[in-house]
């Protein structure tokens, strides 16, 4: 199913709402899932060069990565500017950029952050990866995040030591991978450590535990059956045992996409539930499904998920959790700039 995506009218001209109607859903349902009021903001459209590795291991293998993809992003400064400013980078999920994501960018700007919203799909000719996660992989989006950190770290108005990365769903996996030290050092060297907000991610086991020493916080619905909470609980526990500053917040009765404006719950017939799958990232940068043992490379990806991923059972909903989540994110941002 293709959900609603944001479409820019142009740099500095705000946003216009555009419907991309999926095969089995009506426009009214899509609007309910994704609409939220957002102010018109003066966004500067910037660009930076990135790369498209299928797996992070492919990136690590390159002696000198070729950055040949021009990624677009919207840069917005807070009303009350003080220099240097902390920065907030937002990475979208499988549905691409949605209007509801603006609430998080606005929340960050209210706290004095300059915000950067990345579009990983448009430059690669993709609108959605729901039902097919191979069009744009998490490794590609991770590279985009790291290159955006590089861009902001060189901005004269940004404090490179106070950067927060937030990602939702697939974007949260990319954010998680950008916290992995070998990937960060490949792109940024010794620079670019950040704090992380992971909104309902697929929690991958990072086998070597070599991640940032800054804060990583997972926020997820307890009933999520697209990217389930159990692996997140286990990975947070393991990282804490390794001395890492990781935490998790579970929202009772909430499913995936609990920040969407849905009355009750709705089914996503073309999404694959990952409740029976477990993904790990090896020290060489290659993902694999631990049950089947297959790598998530192009030749093996379908085999990896053949027995564990189930189509048609994914639910979204739990809007009652949104107020608590917004409060919790605000507290995280406040702590990050203390």
N, C-alpha and C positions, 0 to 999 in steps of 0.2 A: 504494500500500500504506500502510495506517495502522499505525504501530508502537505499541509500548507507551508510554503517557504516565504521568507522575506525577499523582496526585490527592491534594490536601491533605485531611487529616481535619479541619483547622481551625487557626486561628492558634495557634502554640505547641504543636501536638500531633504534629509530625512528619509522616510520609508513609505512605500505603498504596499498594501496588502494584496497578494496575488494567490489565486487558488490553483492548485495542481491536483486535480481530482483523480484518485486511485481507481483501480478496477472495480472494487466492490464497496466503495463508500460514497456517500452522497456529500455534496459540498457543505450542507448544513452541519453534518457531523464533524467535518474537518475544521470548520470555523470554530465550533465549540471546543475542539481539542486544542486549538492553537491561538485563539485570539486573546489578547490582553491589551489594555490601554497602554500606550507608550507615547511619550512626548516626541515632538519633532526636535531633532538635535542637529547641531551644526557639525557634521562629521566630515573630516578630511579623509578622502580615500588615498591610502598610501599603498605601496607595493614593495615587495622584496623577493629575492630569488630563493627558491627552494629546490628540492629534489623529490623523486617518486620511487624510493626503494620499496619493493614488495614486502620485504621483511627487514627488521633492523640489522640483522646479520649481513644483508646485502650492502647496507650503508657502511658497516664497520669494515667490510672487506676492501672498500675503496681507499687507496692511499690518499687520494685527493678528490673528494666527492665533487661531482659535476652538478652545480646548482643551475638548472636549466628550465625551471618552471616559475613563472611569475605569479606570485600569490597576492591577492588583493585583501585588504583589511581596512576597517574604518577606525580612525583615531579620533577620539573625542576628549577634550580637556574639561575638567570640572569648572564650575562657575567661579569658585573661589580658589584661584591658583596660588600655590606657594611652591617655591623651588628649593631643591629638587623634589619632585613629586613621586609618590609610590605609583606603581603601574599594575593594572589588572588586565589580564589577557583571557579572553573567552573563546573556547573551541566548541563548536556545535556537534550534534550527534548525527545519527544516520539519516535524519530527515532534512539535514542542511540547516541553514539559518532560519529561525522562526521568530516571529514578532515577540513571543513571550520571553525570549532571551533578553530583551531590552530591560526587563525589570532588574536583572542582576547587574547589568552595566550601569543603570541609573543608581542602584544601591551603592555601587563602588564609587561612583562620582560624587555622591552625597557625602562620602567619607574622605574626599580629597584625592581619589585615584584618577589618573589619566587612564582611559580604557581603550583597549584594542580588541576588536571583534574580527576574527579570521574567517575567511571563506575558502575552505579547502576543496570544495566541490566544483564551483563555477569555473575556475581556471583549468580544471581537468575535464570539463564537459559533462559533469554529472549533477543530477538534482537530488538523488536519494540513493542510499545503499540498503534500504529495507528490502529483505528478500535476496539480496546479492551483495555481500560485504566485500567483494573482491575488486569492485570498480575503483574504489579509493580505500586503501588499507590503513590500519592504525599506524603502521610505520611511516606512511606518507604524511599523515596528519601530525605525527610526532615530530617529524623533520620540520614541518611548517611551524610548530610551536617553538622549537629551538631556534629557528631562524628569526622568528618574531622577537624572541628574547634578545637575540643579537642586534636586531634593529633598535629596539627600545633602549638597550644598554648603552648605545651610542648617542641617544637623543640628549641634547643639553638640558632639557627640563625634567629628566627622569632620573630617579635614584636607582641605580642598578642593583642595589642591595635590598631593595624593598619591592619585590615583584611577586604577585599572586597569580597563579594559573588556575582557572576553573574550566572544567569540561563536563559535559553531560553525556551519559550513555557511551556511545563509541568515542566521543570526544574526551570522555573521562579516562578511557583506556589509553588514548594518545597522551593525555596529561600525565597519567601514571608512568608511561614509558619515558616521558621527558624528564621524569625524576630519577630515572635509572642512570647511574654515573657514567658507564661506558658510552651511552648514546650522547649524553650531555657533553662529555669531554671531546667526543669525536667532532662535534659541531662548534662547541664554544670554548674548548680548552678548560682552564680552571675557573672560568666565569660562569655566571648564569644560574646559580642556585636560587630556588624560589620556594614559596609555600604553595600548597595544593589543596583545592576543593574538588572532590570527585563526586559528582552527582549520579547516582545509580549506575556505576560502572560494571562491566564484566571484570571481576577481580581476578587478575592473572597472578599466579605464583611466580614471583621473581626469584629464581632459584638461588642466585648468589647473594641476595640481600643487599646488593651494593647500590643503595639509593641515597638520596639527599638526607642530610642531617636536619633539615628544616621540617616544618610541620606538614603532614599529610592527613586530611580528614575525609572519610567516606560518609556520605549521606545517602541512605537508601531505604526504600519501603520494605517493611518486614515481609510483605506478601509478594514481592517482585518475583515473577516467574519467567521473565525474559532474561534478566541478568540477576540471578538470585543472590540473596544476602549471605547465605552460609559460607561460600568461599571468601567473601569479604571479611566476615568475622574471623575466620581462620587465619587469613593473611595479616590482618591487623594484629592479632594475638602473636603471630610469629615475628612480625617486625618489631613489636614492642619488646619481645624477648631478646632481640638483637640490639636493643638500646635505641631504637628509632622512635621519633616523635610522631606516632601514628595514633589515630582515634577513629571511632565509628559511631554514628548516630542512626538508630533504627526508628522508623515511623510506623506505629501500629496501624494496621488496616490499610496501608498504602501500597500501591503497585508501582510498576514502572510508569514514568511520565506523570507522577502525582502532581507536578506543577502545571499540567495542562488543565484548561477549564472544562472538565468533564463532569457531568452529573452522574454519579454512581461510577460504574466501570464500563468499559467497551472492549471488544475483542479486536485483535489485529490479525486477520486471517492469513496474511502473507509473511508474518514474522516468525522466526524460529526461536522457540524456547531453548535456552541454554542450561536449564535446571539440572540436566543429567550430564552435562559436559564439564570438564575441568581443563583449563588451559594453563600452561606454564611457559615461562620465558627462560631459555637456557642461557648460560654465560656467554655463548657465542652469538646471541642475538636472534636466535630462531625459536619461534613458538611451536608448541606441540600440544596435542590433546592427550592427557595423561592416561586415559582409559584405553584408547586405541593404539597410542604410541606414534601415530602418524604426525609428521610435521605439517604446519599450516602454510606450506609452499604451494605454488600453483598446481604441481602435479598431484599433491597428496591432500589438499585441503578438503575436497569433497569426501574422501575416504575417512579423514579424521573425524568428521562430524556425522557420518552416515548413520551410525547406530545411536548417537546420543542426542542430536538436535531434533526437535519435534516441531513441525509446522502447524500453525492453526490454534495453539492453546494459549497464546500470549494475551494478557490483559493489561489495560492501562486504567489508572484512576486513583482516587484517594486525595482529592483536592483539599480535604479537611487538614491535611498535613502541611499545606503551603505556608500558612502564617508562621507556624513553628520553624519551618525551614528557613524562611526569610529572616527571622530573628536570629537563628543559629548562624547563618552566613554573615549577617551583620556583626555578630560577636567575633567571628573568626577574623573578619577584615580589620576590626578594631585592634585585636590582639596582634595582628601581623605588622601593624605600623607603630606599635608601642615603642 
